[in-house]
Amino acid sequence: TQNDERAFYWYQKAANANLASAQYNLGLFYLRGIGTQPNQALAKEWLARTQANGFGPAKKALGEM
């Protein structure tokens, strides 16, 4: 939907600014295909960045991939 695409856009901007929670959400959006086409490689990349930034939930999400 349009709201999902808008959320994806803003998460992407914030993730590129190195905001760990946005990186995490962007990874989940890629993983689940919310607001964009599913892309497991990009999901893994963003979740790995998030984990490197110390955002705890990313480890669990990566482990479930």
N, C-alpha and C positions, 0 to 999 in steps of 0.2 A: 504494500500500500504506500501511498504518498508519505504518510507519517514515518513508516519504516525507512524509506529512502532518505528522508530529511534527517532522521536520527543517525543513520549510517554516515551521512555527509559530515555531521558535526562531530561524531565520534572519530572519524578519520582525521579531521583537522586537529582535534585535541590529542589524538594518539601521536600524530606527527610532531606535536609540541612536547612529547615525552611525558604525558600524563598517564600514569600506570593504570588507573581505573578505566580510562578511555581505551587504552591498548587492550585491556582485558575484554571489554565489551565489543570492541571491533573484532577481536579474534572470535568471539562467540557469534557475532553477526555473520562473519565469513563461514564459520563452521555450520551454522544452521540455515544459511541463505536468507537472512533477514535484511531487506533493503538492498540486496545485491545477489549475484549468483553465488551458490556455495563454492567454496574454494578451500579445500583442506590444507593445501600447502601454505596459503596466506594465513589461515587460521592458526596453524602451528607456529608460523613465524611471529605473529603478533603475540600469541600466548607465551612464547619463549622470551620475547622482549619483556613482557610483563613480569615474568618470573625473575628475570635478571634484575629488574627494578625493585624486587622484593615484595611484589604483590602476591600474598599467600594463596588465594583461590586459583591462581594460574597453574600451580603444580598439580592440583587435583584435575583440572580440565585437561591438561596435557596427558596425564595418566589415563584418562578415559578415552583418548583418541585412538 
